[in-house]
Amino acid sequence: MDKNLFGSDFAPENERGFRGLRHNSGAGGYTIGMKESVRKVVKDPVFLFCAVGLAVTIVLGSVSHFFFEWSGKQPWVGVLFPANESVWEHLKLTTVPILLCFAGGFPFLKTAKNGAAAALLSTLSAAGVIVGGFYAYTAIAGESILPIDIALFVIGAAGAWVVAWFVLKAQDWGSWNFLCFLGLVGVLYCYTTFTLRPPEIFLFRTPEGSYGLPKA
């Protein structure tokens, strides 16, 4: 089996990693094969990039919730980080750290492909989990519950970097990467525009019923 469903080039390595399973019987052979496979994955630069990216996303995303207040409500900070308690603004908790990780780390990944596609799809997947999960559970519970919101943030961040892993390990997507780069430009444009001039719909409304940047 040369390629998996995603066109990934790491399947042959996994097969070699599990050679011990084919040539050794019993628990001992299984353990050796598993250890060899795990060791190869952990040493993979793409895996390390995604693991560090997940840690950065969770830590920076958690702390960045307070950046706007700490800055004295500077508008430029509100463009990059959550400026109010709307669902839209909370998407920045994952989007900004993910994009910063790709901007800073992807150029050093010599064997990885599809950087623009991985960055776009990972940010969109995190946003989908957060938005979909929030409106799904609040439709049942009737209110926002902080522990569930935090769990959605962590799950969204983890899912984003799993998506990034598969896309980075896939075959070169060619011209699709350029289209994904344009998609990233569109995402950044939306975050800037909708922070300064948000549409007055539910996604951008705070619990208090306001929209956009609060006054300093």
C-alpha positions in Angstrom: 0.0 0.0 0.0 1.8 3.1 -1.3 -0.7 5.9 -0.4 -3.5 6.2 2.0 -6.9 7.9 1.3 -5.3 11.4 1.8 -2.4 10.6 -0.5 0.0 10.5 2.5 3.5 9.4 2.1 3.9 8.1 5.6 2.1 4.8 5.2 5.1 2.9 4.0 7.1 4.1 7.0 4.3 2.8 9.3 4.4 -0.5 7.5 8.1 -0.8 8.1 7.6 0.3 11.7 5.2 -2.6 12.2 7.6 -5.1 10.6 8.0 -6.6 14.1 4.4 -7.5 14.1 4.7 -9.6 11.0 7.9 -11.3 12.0 7.4 -11.7 15.7 4.5 -13.4 17.5 3.1 -12.8 20.9 3.1 -9.7 23.2 6.8 -9.2 22.8 6.6 -8.7 19.1 3.6 -6.4 19.4 5.4 -4.2 21.9 8.6 -3.9 19.8 6.6 -3.0 16.7 4.5 -0.4 18.6 7.6 1.2 20.2 9.4 1.4 16.8 6.4 2.9 15.2 5.8 5.5 17.9 9.5 6.4 17.9 9.4 7.2 14.2 6.3 9.3 14.5 7.6 11.3 17.5 10.8 12.1 15.6 8.9 13.3 12.5 9.4 17.1 12.1 5.8 17.5 11.0 4.6 15.7 14.1 6.8 17.9 16.3 5.5 21.1 14.5 1.9 20.1 15.0 2.5 19.1 18.6 4.2 22.4 19.4 1.5 24.2 17.4 -1.2 22.6 19.5 0.5 23.7 22.8 1.1 27.2 21.5 -2.5 27.5 20.3 -3.9 26.4 23.7 -1.6 28.6 25.8 -1.6 31.7 23.6 -5.3 31.3 22.8 -6.1 31.1 26.5 -4.0 34.2 27.5 -5.0 36.2 24.4 -8.5 36.4 25.7 -7.3 39.2 28.0 -5.0 41.1 25.6 -7.6 43.6 24.5 -8.4 44.6 28.1 -4.8 44.7 29.1 -4.0 47.0 26.2 -6.5 49.6 27.4 -8.9 48.5 24.5 -6.6 49.5 21.7 -8.4 49.0 18.4 -5.4 47.3 16.7 -5.3 44.7 19.5 -9.0 44.1 19.1 -8.4 43.3 15.4 -6.0 40.5 16.3 -7.5 39.2 19.6 -11.0 38.9 21.1 -12.5 42.3 21.6 -15.8 41.3 23.1 -17.8 38.2 24.2 -19.4 37.3 20.9 -18.9 33.9 19.3 -17.1 35.5 16.3 -14.5 37.2 18.4 -13.7 33.9 20.2 -12.7 32.3 17.0 -9.6 34.4 17.2 -8.5 32.3 20.1 -7.5 29.5 17.7 -7.2 31.3 14.3 -4.4 33.8 15.3 -2.2 31.3 17.1 -2.5 28.8 14.3 -1.6 31.3 11.7 1.3 32.6 13.8 2.6 29.0 14.1 2.5 28.5 10.4 4.1 31.8 9.6 6.9 31.1 12.1 7.4 27.4 11.7 6.4 26.1 8.3 9.4 27.6 6.4 11.6 25.3 8.5 9.8 22.1 7.5 11.8 20.9 4.5 9.7 17.9 3.7 6.2 19.2 4.4 3.9 20.3 1.7 0.6 22.2 1.4 1.4 24.9 4.0 -1.3 27.3 2.8 -3.9 24.5 2.6 -3.0 23.2 6.0 -3.2 26.6 7.6 -6.6 27.4 6.0 -8.2 24.1 6.7 -7.0 23.9 10.2 -8.3 27.3 11.1 -11.7 26.6 9.4 -12.0 23.2 11.2 -11.4 24.9 14.6 -13.9 27.6 13.8 -16.4 24.9 12.8 -16.0 23.0 16.0 -16.4 26.1 18.2 -19.4 27.6 16.3 -21.2 24.4 15.7 -20.6 23.0 19.2 -21.6 26.3 20.9 -24.9 26.7 19.1 -25.7 23.0 19.4 -25.3 22.8 23.2 -26.8 26.2 23.9 -29.9 25.2 21.9 -30.3 22.4 24.4 -29.1 24.0 27.6 -30.5 27.5 26.8 -27.4 29.3 28.1 -23.7 29.5 27.8 -21.7 27.2 30.1 -18.1 28.2 30.7 -16.6 24.7 31.1 -18.2 23.5 27.9 -16.9 26.6 26.1 -13.4 25.9 27.3 -13.7 22.2 26.2 -14.9 23.3 22.7 -11.8 25.6 22.5 -9.5 22.7 23.4 -11.2 20.2 21.1 -11.3 22.7 18.2 -7.5 23.4 18.7 -6.7 19.7 18.8 -8.8 18.9 15.8 -7.2 21.8 13.9 -3.7 20.3 14.3 -4.9 16.8 13.4 -6.2 18.3 10.2 -2.9 20.1 9.7 -1.0 16.9 10.2 -2.8 15.0 7.5 -2.7 17.9 5.0 1.0 18.5 5.6 1.8 14.8 5.0 -0.3 14.5 1.9 0.9 14.7 -1.7 1.5 18.2 -3.1 -1.9 19.8 -3.9 -0.4 22.0 -6.5 -2.5 25.0 -7.6 -4.9 24.3 -4.7 -2.3 25.7 -2.4 -2.5 29.1 -4.2 -6.3 29.1 -3.9 -5.9 28.3 -0.2 -3.5 31.2 0.2 -6.2 33.5 -1.3 -8.6 31.9 1.2 -6.2 32.9 4.0 -6.1 36.4 2.8 -9.9 36.4 2.8 -10.0 35.1 6.3 -7.7 37.9 7.5 -9.8 40.5 5.7 -13.0 39.2 7.3 -11.5 39.3 10.8 -10.4 42.9 10.3 -13.6 44.1 8.6 -16.0 42.3 10.9 -14.2 43.5 14.0 -14.4 47.1 13.0 -17.8 46.9 11.2 -19.6 43.7 12.3 -22.9 42.7 10.7 -25.7 43.0 13.3 -26.5 39.3 13.4 -26.4 36.6 16.1 -22.8 35.5 15.4 -21.4 39.0 16.2 -23.7 39.9 19.1 -22.4 39.9 22.6 -24.5 38.6 25.6 -25.3 42.3 26.3 -26.6 42.9 22.8 -23.8 45.1 21.6 -21.6 44.7 18.5 -18.0 45.5 17.6 -15.2 47.2 19.6 -16.3 48.5 23.0 -15.2 52.0 23.8 -12.1 52.5 25.9 
